[in-house]
Amino acid sequence: MNTRKQGVRRQRRVRGGAETRINIRTTVVVRAALTARAAVAGLSVPLYLIECGLREPDGWSLHQQRHWVAEWEAAAVKLFRSGSALNQLARQANSGYVVGQRQLEAALDYHQRVLDELRQSLDAVDPHRRGER
């Protein structure tokens, strides 16, 4: 008799993948809580348990690390694009082209918003930075 849910594929063994297995006995209530927390974290229950178990004291989980790396990479891309736009405006101004006040203000405002976004994400991960400014 097939007890798997319809449409749910079983994970195939991958070469170089997990070599050992751990079985955990728990209550229905604890399993439901673990399932809910894993879903919030966007992980499977086994991966959630591994990440929680291997987390350093007062450290980030792998999920949190991935989140902040993605945030910083997005901010870095925006900062790069903003800097490129300012560089193009400077190049135009240096070549004698009149750069409009509104265009320059819009580019500088966007650049400031990107810097503020980056500063907020850095403050979120390192609260000690706030007092250094």
Backbone as CSV, one residue per row, in Angstrom:
resi,resn,N_x,N_y,N_z,CA_x,CA_y,CA_z,C_x,C_y,C_z
1,MET,0.844,-1.181,0.000,0.000,0.000,0.000,0.885,1.239,0.000
2,ASN,0.597,2.197,-0.860,1.379,3.425,-0.975,0.840,4.457,0.012
3,THR,1.655,4.839,1.008,1.198,5.781,2.029,1.653,7.207,1.749
4,ARG,2.398,7.392,0.653,2.848,8.751,0.334,1.688,9.585,-0.169
5,LYS,1.769,10.898,0.109,0.755,11.824,-0.380,0.886,11.968,-1.885
6,GLN,-0.235,12.150,-2.541,-0.232,12.318,-3.993,0.509,13.599,-4.365
7,GLY,1.411,13.520,-5.325,2.125,14.691,-5.798,3.387,15.022,-5.019
8,VAL,3.646,14.331,-3.918,4.850,14.582,-3.126,5.892,13.555,-3.516
9,ARG,7.005,14.050,-4.062,8.059,13.135,-4.488,9.001,12.859,-3.332
10,ARG,9.461,11.667,-3.286,10.445,11.294,-2.285,11.817,11.764,-2.758
11,GLN,12.586,12.299,-1.836,13.911,12.796,-2.188,14.815,11.633,-2.566
12,ARG,15.481,11.780,-3.683,16.393,10.738,-4.133,17.725,10.866,-3.427
13,ARG,18.370,9.764,-3.273,19.710,9.763,-2.702,20.660,10.433,-3.674
14,VAL,21.502,11.283,-3.164,22.441,12.012,-3.994,23.844,11.556,-3.646
15,ARG,24.654,11.354,-4.658,26.032,10.941,-4.430,26.726,12.008,-3.585
16,GLY,27.386,11.595,-2.520,28.052,12.533,-1.628,27.103,13.178,-0.626
17,GLY,25.849,12.741,-0.599,24.856,13.310,0.306,24.985,12.732,1.710
18,ALA,23.921,12.843,2.455,23.923,12.380,3.836,24.220,10.882,3.915
19,GLU,25.111,10.534,4.818,25.531,9.138,4.948,24.870,8.439,6.123
20,THR,24.378,9.196,7.071,23.767,8.580,8.252,22.352,9.100,8.442
21,ARG,21.656,8.413,9.299,20.257,8.734,9.550,20.039,8.841,11.052
22,ILE,19.203,9.787,11.461,18.823,9.937,12.867,17.306,9.867,12.936
23,ASN,16.791,9.003,13.777,15.347,8.904,13.994,15.019,9.551,15.331
24,ILE,13.990,10.384,15.333,13.592,11.090,16.552,12.147,10.731,16.866
25,ARG,11.915,10.351,18.098,10.560,10.066,18.538,10.056,11.285,19.294
26,THR,8.850,11.728,18.946,8.296,12.920,19.579,6.776,12.820,19.632
27,THR,6.166,13.776,20.282,4.700,13.801,20.354,4.148,14.507,19.119
28,VAL,2.863,14.338,18.912,2.192,14.978,17.785,2.265,16.496,17.919
29,VAL,2.128,16.983,19.138,2.155,18.435,19.379,3.535,19.010,19.059
30,VAL,4.595,18.344,19.498,5.956,18.821,19.226,6.242,18.765,17.739
31,ARG,5.808,17.686,17.087,6.028,17.597,15.633,5.309,18.718,14.901
32,ALA,4.095,19.025,15.313,3.341,20.113,14.672,4.060,21.450,14.865
33,ALA,4.608,21.672,16.063,5.344,22.913,16.323,6.603,22.990,15.474
34,LEU,7.325,21.873,15.362,8.531,21.851,14.523,8.190,22.077,13.058
35,THR,7.109,21.465,12.596,6.685,21.639,11.212,6.328,23.088,10.933
36,ALA,5.631,23.724,11.861,5.244,25.127,11.684,6.468,26.041,11.669
37,ARG,7.392,25.817,12.593,8.598,26.654,12.644,9.484,26.443,11.418
38,ALA,9.573,25.217,10.970,10.365,24.927,9.763,9.744,25.614,8.550
39,ALA,8.419,25.603,8.474,7.742,26.254,7.350,7.992,27.760,7.356
40,VAL,7.957,28.367,8.527,8.240,29.805,8.635,9.661,30.101,8.169
41,ALA,10.592,29.216,8.513,11.989,29.394,8.115,12.229,29.007,6.659
42,GLY,11.228,28.384,6.029,11.386,27.959,4.643,12.263,26.732,4.495
43,LEU,12.256,25.880,5.515,13.106,24.691,5.520,12.272,23.447,5.771
44,SER,12.847,22.309,5.457,12.219,21.052,5.838,12.482,20.848,7.329
45,VAL,11.711,19.967,7.957,11.902,19.716,9.395,13.311,19.175,9.672
46,PRO,13.825,18.196,8.917,15.177,17.725,9.205,16.230,18.822,9.061
47,LEU,16.130,19.630,8.009,17.110,20.697,7.824,16.969,21.753,8.917
48,TYR,15.737,22.037,9.322,15.504,22.980,10.422,16.165,22.484,11.711
49,LEU,16.009,21.213,12.017,16.617,20.650,13.225,18.144,20.691,13.144
50,ILE,18.691,20.420,11.969,20.149,20.463,11.802,20.654,21.880,12.009
51,GLU,19.991,22.848,11.372,20.442,24.233,11.503,20.330,24.728,12.935
52,CYS,19.253,24.374,13.609,19.103,24.790,15.007,20.131,24.112,15.900
53,GLY,20.377,22.843,15.647,21.315,22.096,16.478,22.758,22.510,16.296
54,LEU,23.122,22.964,15.108,24.505,23.349,14.837,24.752,24.846,14.995
55,ARG,23.735,25.566,15.370,23.863,27.014,15.541,24.791,27.325,16.707
56,GLU,25.696,28.269,16.484,26.592,28.707,17.551,25.786,29.486,18.584
57,PRO,26.197,29.472,19.848,25.477,30.268,20.846,25.468,31.738,20.426
58,ASP,24.330,32.359,20.464,24.139,33.756,20.050,24.539,33.987,18.597
59,GLY,24.530,32.944,17.788,24.912,33.086,16.383,23.722,33.027,15.461
60,TRP,23.991,33.184,14.193,22.949,33.131,13.175,22.776,31.714,12.669
61,SER,21.546,31.401,12.316,21.301,30.137,11.635,21.741,30.302,10.184
62,LEU,21.861,29.203,9.475,22.222,29.277,8.061,21.171,30.049,7.277
63,HIS,19.909,29.909,7.674,18.816,30.628,7.023,19.009,32.141,7.196
64,GLN,19.329,32.568,8.411,19.564,33.995,8.650,20.780,34.484,7.876
65,GLN,21.820,33.679,7.819,23.008,34.067,7.067,22.662,34.270,5.596
66,ARG,21.903,33.336,5.020,21.511,33.458,3.613,20.664,34.707,3.389
67,HIS,19.759,34.992,4.346,18.902,36.179,4.235,19.735,37.451,4.183
68,TRP,20.676,37.600,5.107,21.455,38.843,5.156,22.440,38.943,3.998
69,VAL,22.971,37.840,3.537,23.836,37.894,2.351,23.026,38.383,1.156
70,ALA,21.798,37.894,1.004,20.938,38.335,-0.096,20.609,39.823,0.032
71,GLU,20.339,40.277,1.263,20.049,41.704,1.491,21.251,42.562,1.107
72,TRP,22.427,42.155,1.536,23.636,42.941,1.244,23.960,42.923,-0.240
73,GLU,23.778,41.779,-0.885,24.047,41.711,-2.321,23.088,42.611,-3.095
74,ALA,21.817,42.633,-2.696,20.844,43.511,-3.357,21.221,44.977,-3.161
75,ALA,21.624,45.332,-1.944,22.039,46.714,-1.674,23.302,47.068,-2.456
76,ALA,24.223,46.124,-2.575,25.463,46.383,-3.321,25.164,46.628,-4.801
77,VAL,24.227,45.871,-5.366,23.853,46.067,-6.772,23.231,47.448,-6.949
78,LYS,22.315,47.823,-6.036,21.694,49.143,-6.121,22.737,50.250,-5.974
79,LEU,23.676,50.062,-5.058,24.718,51.056,-4.838,25.610,51.187,-6.071
80,PHE,25.944,50.070,-6.685,26.756,50.085,-7.903,26.034,50.831,-9.018
81,ARG,24.748,50.528,-9.206,23.969,51.188,-10.263,23.817,52.679,-9.990
82,SER,23.589,53.011,-8.739,23.455,54.417,-8.370,24.764,55.160,-8.610
83,GLY,25.865,54.557,-8.232,27.172,55.169,-8.467,27.458,55.318,-9.954
84,SER,27.051,54.348,-10.745,27.239,54.431,-12.198,26.422,55.577,-12.785
85,ALA,25.185,55.737,-12.294,24.343,56.839,-12.787,24.972,58.191,-12.434
86,LEU,25.481,58.323,-11.209,26.156,59.571,-10.823,27.406,59.792,-11.660
87,ASN,28.128,58.734,-11.949,29.325,58.836,-12.770,28.979,59.300,-14.190
88,GLN,27.887,58.786,-14.744,27.463,59.207,-16.075,27.077,60.683,-16.088
89,LEU,26.384,61.131,-15.025,26.031,62.548,-14.946,27.290,63.416,-14.852
90,ALA,28.268,62.961,-14.062,29.523,63.711,-13.949,30.239,63.740,-15.292
91,ARG,30.244,62.647,-16.014,30.884,62.585,-17.323,30.199,63.556,-18.291
92,GLN,28.866,63.589,-18.249,28.132,64.521,-19.100,28.470,65.968,-18.756
93,ALA,28.490,66.273,-17.464,28.799,67.641,-17.027,30.223,68.029,-17.420
94,ASN,31.159,67.108,-17.303,32.550,67.390,-17.661,32.734,67.574,-19.166
95,SER,31.835,67.014,-19.971,31.960,67.147,-21.423,31.217,68.371,-21.949
96,GLY,30.664,69.176,-21.034,30.008,70.419,-21.443,28.502,70.322,-21.550
97,TYR,27.937,69.143,-21.359,26.493,68.975,-21.411,25.896,69.535,-20.122
98,VAL,24.813,70.277,-20.238,24.170,70.858,-19.056,23.288,69.788,-18.412
99,VAL,23.620,69.451,-17.185,22.841,68.470,-16.427,21.794,69.237,-15.638
100,GLY,20.530,68.840,-15.812,19.437,69.543,-15.149,19.449,69.340,-13.637
101,GLN,18.983,70.357,-12.944,18.925,70.329,-11.473,18.051,69.168,-10.988
102,ARG,16.909,68.966,-11.630,15.996,67.892,-11.209,16.636,66.526,-11.416
103,GLN,17.331,66.367,-12.534,17.982,65.087,-12.833,19.059,64.787,-11.799
104,LEU,19.854,65.798,-11.464,20.915,65.618,-10.473,20.339,65.342,-9.090
105,GLU,19.309,66.088,-8.707,18.683,65.870,-7.398,18.062,64.482,-7.297
106,ALA,17.420,64.031,-8.375,16.811,62.697,-8.370,17.880,61.621,-8.196
107,ALA,19.008,61.764,-8.902,20.091,60.775,-8.790,20.690,60.790,-7.387
108,LEU,20.894,61.979,-6.828,21.461,62.070,-5.473,20.487,61.551,-4.420
109,ASP,19.195,61.832,-4.590,18.191,61.320,-3.645,18.146,59.798,-3.663
110,TYR,18.182,59.208,-4.868,18.175,57.741,-4.977,19.433,57.169,-4.322
111,HIS,20.567,57.781,-4.573,21.823,57.316,-3.992,21.741,57.371,-2.461
112,GLN,21.175,58.442,-1.923,21.038,58.560,-0.459,20.099,57.493,0.089
113,ARG,19.002,57.203,-0.613,18.075,56.157,-0.153,18.762,54.790,-0.128
114,VAL,19.587,54.521,-1.146,20.313,53.251,-1.195,21.291,53.168,-0.024
115,LEU,21.998,54.256,0.253,22.928,54.271,1.391,22.182,54.075,2.709
116,ASP,21.019,54.709,2.852,20.211,54.538,4.067,19.735,53.099,4.222
117,GLU,19.337,52.469,3.109,18.906,51.067,3.143,20.050,50.159,3.599
118,LEU,21.228,50.403,3.060,22.397,49.618,3.449,22.726,49.844,4.923
119,ARG,22.669,51.080,5.371,22.950,51.404,6.772,21.945,50.713,7.697
120,GLN,20.667,50.696,7.312,19.649,50.036,8.129,19.901,48.542,8.240
121,SER,20.286,47.912,7.136,20.528,46.466,7.220,21.786,46.182,8.034
122,LEU,22.795,47.031,7.940,23.990,46.841,8.769,23.669,47.056,10.246
123,ASP,22.831,48.055,10.550,22.424,48.288,11.939,21.604,47.128,12.486
124,ALA,20.816,46.493,11.623,19.984,45.368,12.065,20.833,44.179,12.491
125,VAL,21.956,43.950,11.808,22.781,42.794,12.153,23.846,43.118,13.180
126,ASP,24.180,44.392,13.339,25.191,44.780,14.315,24.734,46.035,15.052
127,PRO,23.932,45.872,16.097,23.397,47.025,16.824,24.477,47.924,17.427
128,HIS,25.688,47.402,17.615,26.767,48.200,18.198,27.220,49.307,17.249
129,ARG,26.945,49.153,15.947,27.337,50.165,14.958,26.634,51.476,15.196
130,ARG,25.414,51.432,15.715,24.586,52.646,15.854,25.303,53.718,16.657
131,GLY,26.020,53.331,17.681,26.700,54.312,18.525,27.998,54.827,17.940
132,GLU,28.470,54.238,16.839,29.749,54.630,16.266,29.654,55.838,15.352
133,ARG,28.455,56.242,14.977,28.327,57.373,14.055,28.358,58.674,14.759
